[in-house]
Amino acid sequence: MDRDNTIIADPGYIDDPDMVTLLPGAADSIRRLREEGFAVAVVTNQSGVARGMFTEEQLADVHERMEELLHEQGVQLDGIYYCPYLDGPEAKVKKYRKASNLRKPEPGMLLVAAEELELSLPESWMVGDSARDVIAGERAGCRTILLGERNGECSPDYVADSLEKAVEFVVEHKDDPPKGYEEETDQPRAVDMGKLMAEQAVREQDVVALLTDIRDSLRRHERKQRHEDFSVLRLAGTLSQMLALIVGGWGMMAFFSDTVTALTRFVLAGFLQIVTLTAFVCSEKRS
């Protein structure tokens, strides 16, 4: 299920547990589903984190309050999944500014929930009040229910004007064949070549994007490594040069009083000068 306008009221970006209010019938609807053997998980976009309106810690407090209100009515959820990311200039918090497969209408949160809760997505339902909820469900392979009025942005399997009616429909159709199931037939299936080619193109684009990300990551790592190597060698050369000058001066001070000691210090200064030259040469080659 979606969270806002599905389970709790949506006054805007909720950053305070005191703002959490269960919608009428929400607890009873979740209880009915669990009694029928369904797991119930919440999947919610929370771009307010990326926008800097609240932190993940504040969001956790909001979700804790939602669960407390459900517990008071004898109901519990099987999981809560959220996406804090947002791509674009509206994302004020840098670490959350990115495109993410978790953000609906992408199916990432549903896929994670299915894996962790061991759910069969073709036998599951995605229920929410927006087109992105329906599209995310479709992309994950679920059956879908839109709360509200049908529009041209999505094609849900069912439209309900309340969560109670949506749950009633789910229960009535719980024994239907899973989404995508087709009875065996002797007739050959028609192949939609246009759809097949489109799906192949999408897969190829995904592979190209992945390889591009890997290439860019390797290049950044290589540049970083070169910079670190260059800096360390330069620093070593500079320190060696300073020591060579100090030891050379020390040798000059002893030259008129102790020739042997002075020569020993000159040899050490020469050795440090060789180390200096070696460090600078190596750093130039690496850079």
Phi, psi and omega in degrees: 000149166290167181262295187286133183066013174238309178252318180237159177292153184240091178276358185138207178286109185277116180241004184225129179305331180292346180276352186281124178224123178292140174286149179304131178085354183296311181297317180297323180294316179294319178300317181298317180296317181293324177295332179274003175095008179274145165275146181237118180236145177262134174232118190221133171285131179228068181290350177302333176294310179295328181283353180080016181278332176200165182263171176295329178294318177295322178297321177299321178295321178297315180292325177298319179294320178300316179293324178298316180296323177291319180299325179299336178255017175074031184233145173222155177265157177271343179180154174233125181235135182221156176243116181270000190269154176206135180261133176121176186293341180290341177281104184278335181266114191303318186291345178256004183271092177192158172285140183222139176290349178282333186284120175300138021274006173289154189268007190307314182296323179292322179293319178296315180299317181297321180290314184289324183263001179057056182257152173265109184297320178297341178259006182257166179235142171252123183240126179196173186258006183228164180297325181295330176295315181295315182295319178299318178297318179297317182292333178276349180093017180270164162278154191227148175227130177259127175270124182121220182249143177295142175221176184279000183280341183206168181230080181289161176287337181202149176239130181231148180268002176202160178294324179300316180291326177296316180294321178301319179293318179301314182296319180296331185248019183295335181263006177294157176302147179302156179300134180090353181286135176228131179297146179295141180213155178280346182282134178295142179279137177288139181256123176275095185295325179298315179294319180298317180292323178296316179296321179295321179296320178297316179298318179296320178297321178297318180295316179299317179298320180295314180296323177296317178299317180296315179300313180297321179296318178295321179294319178297320179295319181295317179296320179297317181295318179297318180297317180295316179298315181300315183294316181296314181294318177299317180297316180298318179296319180296315179297319179296321179297317179296317178297321180299318179294318180296314181295321178298316177296322178298322178294320179298324180294330182266356188299320185273346182253327183211094186297319182298313179297319180298315180297321179299318180291325177296320178298316179297319178297321178296319179298317179295327178292322177296318177300318179300310181299318180298317181297316182292320179297314180296321180293324178294320180294322182288327181276000000 
